[in-house]
Amino acid sequence: MLALFGPTASGKSAVAEAIAEEIPAEIVSADSMQVYRGLPILTNQPERPAHLVAIWELDHEASVAEYSRRAHSEIDEILGAGRTPVVVGGTGLYLRAALAELELPPAPQPGVRARWTRIYDRLGPEATYVLLAKRDPAAAAALHPNDRRRVVRALELADAGASLRPSRDRLWADETRHPTLIAGLEVPRDELLRRIEQRAQRMLEHGAADEARAALQAPISSTADKVIGLHEAAQLPTAEAVAAIALRTRRYAAYQRKWMRRIPDLVSVRADRPPRETAREILELAGRRQPLSARRAG
């Protein structure tokens, strides 16, 4: 298997498509926003067909556990057909969930969460924290009483027999379900900032404002509501929207770079060049480490 990770605007989709032109491969998205229908511009959905893109309506509450099950099924099917899955991620947790068997907590349960939220608000932070410490000492040790959202989530998980702090954290382990070369796309900071600015401008020029307004006229989940640029494109004048989207994207790119430094066995590859050159270097690296599931075309 191959996996590509990198900050927004590092060229992941273009490199993945170039790989798919070199070998029999299929692209699997590991992006927590591209899973939604109705926002192809704002979520920068690829032009080439890809697995796990636009699979859920905007009112669907996404969870890593649900995505992981879908990703494992799709990847196994691709491998079974003798083709190479190329997992392309901008969301670090989704990338790890696609590649590895994580001990994921159950999805949020609205009724249970609402009950614990009312208890937190009635008892107050300190008393609720004491309650958590009795039920799940490990989770409590990692939290502050005033962290309302996470204390409530920890109590919700304790109700379900799970923990916010499992005994074995597999998120950063080096295990993957199948042998995988993970390539991290590196772009110099100034070039990345230029690309981010261009992308924000291009989104607005191609109709992101109309797309966002249409999406916000219907029910939308709390996870879909986090799409970068959704509210900015819908509510701000064009120039202000571009600036606001670029700013949020730069911050997110910095967060993605932190993830890159923590992904086990990631191999850095230059991406400030034509995508085909980057793709061929990745294929050469993969060939040295382990045979791909299919030979190069041509």
C-alpha positions in Angstrom: 0.0 0.0 0.0 0.9 3.6 -0.4 -0.2 6.5 1.8 0.3 10.3 1.2 0.1 12.9 3.9 0.9 16.5 4.0 -0.5 20.0 4.7 -3.3 21.5 2.7 -2.1 22.7 -0.7 1.0 20.4 -0.7 -0.3 18.7 -3.8 -1.5 15.3 -2.4 -4.3 14.8 -4.8 -2.2 15.6 -7.9 0.6 13.3 -6.7 -1.9 10.5 -6.0 -3.4 10.9 -9.5 0.1 10.8 -11.0 0.8 7.5 -9.2 -2.5 6.1 -10.5 -1.3 6.9 -14.0 1.9 4.9 -13.4 0.5 1.8 -11.8 -2.9 0.1 -11.4 -4.0 1.9 -8.3 -7.1 3.3 -6.7 -7.2 6.4 -4.5 -8.8 6.3 -1.1 -9.5 9.7 0.6 -8.6 10.1 4.3 -10.1 13.6 4.6 -12.7 14.3 7.3 -14.4 17.0 5.2 -14.3 15.4 1.7 -16.6 12.7 3.1 -19.5 15.2 2.6 -21.7 15.7 -0.4 -22.6 19.3 -1.4 -19.3 21.0 -0.8 -16.9 19.9 -3.6 -15.3 23.3 -4.0 -14.8 24.2 -0.3 -13.5 20.7 0.5 -11.3 20.5 -2.7 -12.7 17.2 -3.8 -10.6 15.5 -6.4 -11.6 15.3 -10.1 -10.5 11.7 -10.5 -12.8 9.1 -8.9 -11.7 8.3 -5.4 -13.1 6.1 -2.6 -14.7 7.7 0.4 -15.4 11.1 -1.2 -18.9 12.5 -0.9 -20.3 9.5 0.9 -22.4 11.3 3.5 -25.1 14.0 3.5 -24.3 17.2 5.3 -26.6 16.3 8.2 -24.6 13.1 9.0 -22.6 13.2 12.2 -19.3 11.7 11.1 -17.2 9.5 13.4 -13.7 8.1 13.1 -15.0 4.6 13.9 -17.5 4.6 11.1 -15.0 6.0 8.7 -12.4 3.4 9.7 -14.8 0.5 9.0 -15.6 1.9 5.6 -11.9 2.5 4.8 -10.8 -1.0 5.8 -13.5 -2.6 3.7 -12.6 -0.4 0.6 -8.8 -1.0 1.0 -9.2 -4.8 1.4 -11.4 -4.9 -1.7 -8.8 -3.0 -3.8 -6.0 -5.2 -2.6 -8.1 -8.3 -3.3 -8.5 -7.1 -6.9 -4.7 -7.0 -7.3 -4.5 -3.2 -7.3 -2.6 -0.7 -5.1 -4.6 1.4 -2.6 -3.2 5.0 -2.4 -4.6 6.5 0.8 -4.5 10.3 0.6 -4.9 12.2 3.8 -5.1 15.7 5.0 -6.7 14.5 8.3 -4.1 12.7 10.4 -6.6 10.8 12.5 -8.5 9.6 9.5 -5.2 8.5 7.8 -4.2 6.4 10.9 -7.7 5.0 11.1 -7.5 3.9 7.5 -4.1 2.3 7.8 -4.2 0.7 11.3 -6.5 -1.1 13.7 -7.1 1.6 16.3 -8.9 1.1 19.6 -11.6 3.7 18.8 -14.2 4.7 21.3 -17.9 4.3 20.4 -19.6 7.1 18.5 -21.2 9.8 20.6 -24.7 9.0 21.8 -26.8 12.3 21.9 -29.1 11.2 24.7 -26.3 10.1 27.0 -24.2 13.1 26.2 -27.1 15.5 26.9 -27.7 13.8 30.3 -24.0 14.1 31.4 -24.0 17.7 30.1 -26.9 18.5 32.4 -25.2 16.8 35.3 -22.0 18.8 34.7 -24.0 22.1 34.6 -25.9 21.2 37.7 -23.1 19.9 39.9 -20.3 22.2 38.6 -16.8 21.3 37.3 -15.2 20.1 40.5 -18.0 17.8 41.7 -18.4 16.3 38.2 -14.6 15.8 38.0 -14.7 13.9 41.3 -17.4 11.7 39.8 -15.2 11.0 36.7 -12.2 10.2 38.9 -14.2 7.5 40.6 -15.4 6.0 37.3 -12.2 6.4 35.2 -9.1 7.6 37.1 -6.9 7.4 34.0 -9.1 9.7 32.0 -9.5 12.1 34.9 -5.8 12.3 35.3 -5.5 13.6 31.8 -8.2 16.3 32.0 -8.9 19.6 33.8 -12.2 19.9 35.6 -13.0 23.0 33.6 -12.7 21.1 30.3 -16.4 20.7 30.1 -16.6 19.0 26.6 -13.9 16.4 27.3 -15.1 15.6 30.9 -18.6 15.0 29.6 -17.2 12.8 26.8 -15.1 10.8 29.3 -18.2 10.2 31.4 -20.2 9.2 28.3 -17.5 6.7 27.4 -17.4 5.3 30.9 -21.1 4.7 30.6 -20.4 2.6 27.5 -17.6 0.6 29.1 -14.8 2.5 27.3 -12.3 5.1 28.2 -11.0 8.4 26.9 -7.5 7.0 27.9 -7.3 3.4 26.8 -4.7 1.2 28.4 -2.9 0.8 25.1 -2.8 3.8 22.8 -2.3 2.6 19.3 -2.6 5.9 17.6 1.1 6.4 17.3 2.2 2.8 17.1 4.1 1.7 14.0 1.6 -1.1 13.2 -0.5 -1.0 10.0 -3.0 -3.6 8.7 -1.0 -4.0 5.5 2.6 -3.2 4.6 2.5 0.5 3.7 4.9 3.2 2.6 3.8 6.5 4.1 5.1 9.5 2.2 5.0 13.0 3.7 4.9 15.7 1.1 7.2 18.6 2.0 6.8 22.1 0.5 8.9 25.1 1.5 6.9 27.4 3.8 6.8 30.4 1.4 5.6 28.2 -1.5 2.9 26.6 0.7 1.6 30.0 1.8 1.4 31.1 -1.8 -0.5 28.0 -2.8 -2.9 28.4 0.1 -3.6 32.0 -0.9 -4.2 31.0 -4.5 -6.5 28.1 -3.4 -8.7 30.4 -1.3 -8.9 32.9 -4.2 -9.8 30.1 -6.6 -12.5 28.7 -4.4 -14.4 32.0 -4.4 -13.9 32.5 -8.1 -15.5 29.1 -8.7 -18.6 29.5 -6.7 -17.7 28.7 -3.1 -20.1 31.4 -1.8 -23.2 30.0 -3.6 -22.1 26.5 -2.5 -21.8 27.5 1.1 -25.1 29.4 1.2 -27.0 26.5 -0.3 -25.4 24.1 2.3 -26.4 26.3 5.2 -30.1 26.5 4.2 -30.6 22.8 5.2 -29.8 20.9 8.4 -26.0 20.4 8.9 -24.2 18.3 11.4 -21.7 19.6 13.9 -18.9 17.8 12.0 -19.8 19.2 8.6 -20.2 22.6 10.1 -16.4 22.6 10.7 -15.5 22.8 7.0 -13.0 25.6 6.6 -14.6 28.5 4.7 -18.2 27.4 5.0 -19.4 30.4 7.1 -16.8 32.8 5.7 -17.7 32.2 2.1 -21.4 32.4 2.9 -21.3 35.6 5.0 -18.4 37.8 4.1 -17.6 39.9 1.0 -15.3 38.2 -1.4 -12.0 39.8 -0.4 -12.7 39.3 3.3 -13.7 35.7 2.7 -10.5 35.0 0.8 -8.4 36.5 3.6 -10.3 34.7 6.4 -10.2 31.3 4.6 -6.5 31.7 3.9 -5.8 32.5 7.5 -7.7 29.4 8.8 -6.1 27.2 6.2 -2.6 28.4 7.2 -3.4 27.6 10.8 -4.7 24.1 9.8 -1.6 23.5 7.7 0.6 24.2 10.7 -1.4 21.6 12.7 -1.0 19.1 9.9 2.7 19.6 9.9 2.7 18.7 13.6 0.9 15.4 12.7 3.6 14.7 10.1 6.3 14.8 12.7 4.4 12.2 14.7 3.4 9.7 12.1 5.5 6.5 12.5 7.9 5.6 9.7 6.9 8.5 7.5 9.3 9.2 4.6 9.7 12.9 3.6 9.5 13.6 -0.1 9.8 16.9 -1.9 6.6 18.2 -3.4 7.7 21.6 -4.8 8.1 20.1 -8.3 5.9 18.5 -11.0 3.6 15.9 -9.4 4.8 13.2 -11.7 8.4 13.6 -10.4 7.2 13.3 -6.8 5.0 10.3 -7.7 7.9 8.5 -9.4 10.2 9.0 -6.4 7.5 7.6 -4.1 7.2 4.5 -6.4 11.0 4.1 -6.4 11.0 4.2 -2.6 8.2 1.7 -2.4 10.0 -0.6 -4.8 13.1 -0.7 -2.6 11.2 -1.5 0.5 8.6 -3.9 -0.6 6.9 -5.0 -3.9 3.6 -3.2 -4.7 0.5 -5.3 -5.2 0.7 -4.7 -8.9 3.5 -4.0 -11.4 4.0 -0.7 -13.0 1.9 -0.1 -16.1 4.2 0.1 -19.1 
